[in-house]
Amino acid sequence: MKNNSDKDHFGEGNEYKNDEIHEDLKKSLRDQVRETLREDENGKMEPGGETGQASGKGPEKKRVSRLLKYVVLPLVILLVLAGILISTDAGKSMLIRIIGNYSYKKLQYEAAEEDGKTPDEKGEQEGEKEEQKPPSGGKEEETKYVSNILLIGVETFEGALNTDTMIVASLDSKSNVIKLTSLMRDLYVEIPGHKNNKLNSPYANGGISLLYDTIETNFGLVMDGYMLVNFNDFEEIVDYIGGIDIKLTAAEAKYLRTTNYISNPQYRNVVEGTQHMNGNQVLGYCRIRKVPTATEGSDFGRTQRQRIVLEKIFEKLRKKNVIQLGITMNTILSNIDIKTDITKTEYNNYLQQGINLEKNAIQTFRVPKDGSYHSQRVVIGKYKQDVLVPNSWPDTRAMIKEFIYGSTD
C-alpha cells in the first residue's frame, strides 16, 4: 500500500502521472525507433539483399522509409481502427468485452457460498449456469431490468470488520439510470439465525451470505452481487481517477482543517466552497459525523456525503471514452483489492450499462426516510446502544421498491 505522503496528487483535469500502460506504450515506441535507427547506421541488409549504401539510397532516405513502414504506418492503422471501434455501437461492445475480460481477472472473486474454487477453475461451470438462467434472471416482470449491486465499505480497526458503508447501486437497463440507496448502518434489524443487531454487524458474523439474507429479510431486496473495499483502498481509488470536486460548507471546511479526519496534515488546507480534492481529503469528508451538511446531520449527513462522492466518481468515469475507461480500470484494479461475487459475464454487462448511461442519470435515496423512523436505546451485548427503528417495516419496504423499481405492488 502506498503511503499518502509519497503520492503525486492532482490538479484540475490532470490524469494520474504513472499510468503503466501509457509508459509501456511509449517505451515500446522508443525502442522501435532506436532499433530502426541503429539498423540504418550499421547498414543492415534490406529485403533486396543490398545495404542502404550499395542500393543507392542515402542513410537519411532509408531511415525515413523504415520509420514510415515499421512505426508510423502501423500506428496510423491502429488509430484508425480505434476510432472506428469507439464510434460504433458494435465496436464499443467489442472493446468493452476485451476490457472487461482483461480487468475481471484482477478482481478478488469470493462467492457468497464458499466452494473453494477460483473464477478460472469455475470456468465452464459458470458459463453453463448463466446460459441456463431464464431471460429475466428468474425475477418478476417489473424487476427483471434492474440489477442490485451492494457497494460495501469496511473499516478494519483493531480486527473489526463492520460494514460502515452499505449502498445499493441499482442499474436499470430499461430507464438507463443508476439509483443509489444508502442503508444506514445503525438500523436495528432482524438477522437470520442471530439476535437482532445493527445492520453493520452481519458481515462480521457470517460474511456476505448473512448480509445478503439480512437485507432480503428486512428490506425485501435480493442482491445480484457485491463489491467490497476498505477505506484506505477507497482513498486510492479517488487518487487514481485524478481527484474530484467537492463543495464544502464553512462548518465542514473548518472541521476538516482542525481535526485529524484528513489524516495527512499537509492536506488540511480545505476552504468553504467548491474545490478539487484528493483521496485523503475525500475520505476525511466522507467520514464526518459531527458536522451537518447543508441538509443533513449526524450519521445521515455522513451517508449523504458518501452518495455525493459516488455520484462525482460515476460522473467523472462516465466522461471517459471506452479506451480511457479501460486504462483507468486497469490502473485501479492492478493496485486495489476489490472483493466481489460478480461473474465475468455480469461484470461485462454492467460495464456496458454504465457506459450507456445518460447524462444526469443518477438518483439517490436513503433508508430510513425522514419521518419514517424513531430512535431507540436497546441492549446489544453488554451495553445499551442507540439504534434506528422504522415505524413500519411494510411501509419501508414499499418505499424502497417504489424508488428502485418504480412500483409498490
Secondary structure, 3 states (H helix, E strand, C coil): CCCHHHCCCCCCCCCCCCCHHHHHHHHHHHHHHHHHHHHHHCCCCCCCCCCCCCCCCCHHHHHHHHHHHHHHHHHHHHHHHHHHHHHCHHHHHHHHHHHHHHHHCCCEECCCCCCCCCHHHHHHHHHHHHHHCCCCCCCCHHHCCEEEEEEEEECCCCCCCCEEEEEEEEEECCCCEEEEEEECCCEEECCCCCCCEECCCHHHHHHHHHHHHHHHHHHCCCCCEEEEEEHHHHHHHHHHCCCEEEEECHHHHHHHHHCCCCCCHHHCCCCCEEEEECHHHHHHHHCCCCCCCCCCCHHHHHHHHHHHHHHHHHHHHHCCCHHHHHHHHHHHHHHCCCEECCCHHHHHHHHHHHHCCCCCCEEEEEECCCCCEEEEEEEECCEEEEEEEECCHHHHHHHHHHHHHCCCC
